[in-house]
Amino acid sequence: MMLKDRVIEDMKAAMRARDAARLSPIRMLLAAIKQKEIDDRVDLDDAQVMAVVNRQIKQRRDSIAQFEQAGREDLAATERAELEVLSAYLPKQADPAEVQAEVAAAITASAASGLQDMGKVMAILKGKLAGRADLSAISTLVRARLSQ
């Protein structure tokens, strides 16, 4: 089953169960998927749908940080709940040891010697870990390794 079809089926199930907490983020995700399809005039494949899911998750994380900074814990809690629903569409997350190993392998493969080579390393890691790990956290890790 394609990821987009899974999202549609989950939306139908949430509607039948009258689960508003799940239905709202799923509808927003489906709207973002359809908007991307309309903008690009294509049917999205699983990789493209995953990119939309990642974008939605990143938006939720950014919103949570901003709401917490503003002292709006009620809105941050809502965003956390939506983030949890959207996270179900991500593939199995890479464990920290695997991320460390991939970073070391990418640095070796790209023959990176300093921060000026960070783009090369991130390009390799993006292909391997996209959707399985937070790329901003990986970026911080790569920056720390290259600045040593």
N, C-alpha and C positions, 0 to 999 in steps of 0.2 A: 504494500500500500504506500502510495506516495505521501510525503509529509503534508502537502496541501490538503489531500483527501482526509488525512487524519485530523487536521485542524477543523475541517468542515464537519466531520462526524462527531468530534468532541463538542462543537458548538451545538449540534442537534441534541446530543445527550444532555448538555447543560440546560438547554431550553426545556427539554422534557422533565428534567429534575427540578426545574425552577430554581436553579443555583445561580443567582445573580452575581455572586462573588467570582465565579469561574467564567460566566458568560461574558461579562464586560471586557476583560482582557483578551479573551478569545476573539470577540467581535472586532476589537481594535486591531489585533494581529491580522485577521482576515481582511479587514479594510485596507491595511498597509500592503498586504500581498496583492490585492486587486488593484490598488493604486499603482503599484510598481508594474503590474502587467499592462495596465492601460498606458502608462507613461512610455514603456518600452515596446508596446505592441507585440508582446510575446506571452506564451504560457511559461511560467517559471518552472524550472526543474527543482529537484530537492536542494541542490547547492545554493541556488538563488533564493529559495524560500528560507533556507538556513541563514543566509545573510540578512534577510528581513527580520527574522527572529532575533538574531544577534543585535541588530540595530535597535529593536524594541527593548531588549534587555538592557542595553547600554543607556537608553533614555531613562529607564526606570532607575538604574543605579545613580545616574546623575541627579535625577529628581529627589531620590532619597537623601543624597548628600546635601542638596540645597535645602530641603525641608528640615533636616536635622540642624543645619547651620542656622536656620531662621527660627528654630524652636517650635516647629509645627509637627510634633510627634504624631498627631492624628493623621495628617496627610502622608507622612512617611510610612506609617503602618499600612495604609491603603496601598501605597506603591510597593511595599514589601510583599503584600499578599498577591498583587498582580505579577510581581517578579517570580514568585514561587510557581504560579500557574504557567507562565511562559517558559520557565526553566525545564518543564517537563518535555519540551520539544527539542531540547539540546541533546546531542549524543552523550554517551558516558564521558564524564569529565576525567581528564588526565590527573593522575596523582602527582604530588610535588616531586617525588623522585624521578618520575618519567619526564617531567618538565625540565628538571635540572639536567638530565641526560641528553634531552633533545637540544637544550641550549648549548651544552658543551660540544655536541656533535656538529651543530650548525656553525659554531665559532671555528671549529677545526676545518669543516668543509669549505667555508668561505675564506679561510686563511686571514681572518680578521685580526688586526693588530692594535686597533684603538677605536675611539668613538667615531672616527670618520667612516668606519666600516659597519656601523650599526644598521644602516639600511639594507646591506647585503644579508646580514644575519637575520634581521626581521623578515625579509622576503622569504627566506628558507623556512623559518618557524611559522609564518602565517599559513603557508601551504600545509604544514604538518599538524598544527595545533588549533587552527581556526575552528571555533565552536566547541572545542574540548577544553580550552583554558582561556582565562582572561588575558587578552593580548596587551592591555596596559600594564598588568602585573608582570608579564613576560618582558615587556620593554624595560621596565625598571630593573629587572633581574639582569638583562643583557647589558644595560648601561653600567651596572655595578661590576659585572665581570670584565667588561672592556676597559673600564677606567682603572683597573688594578695595575 
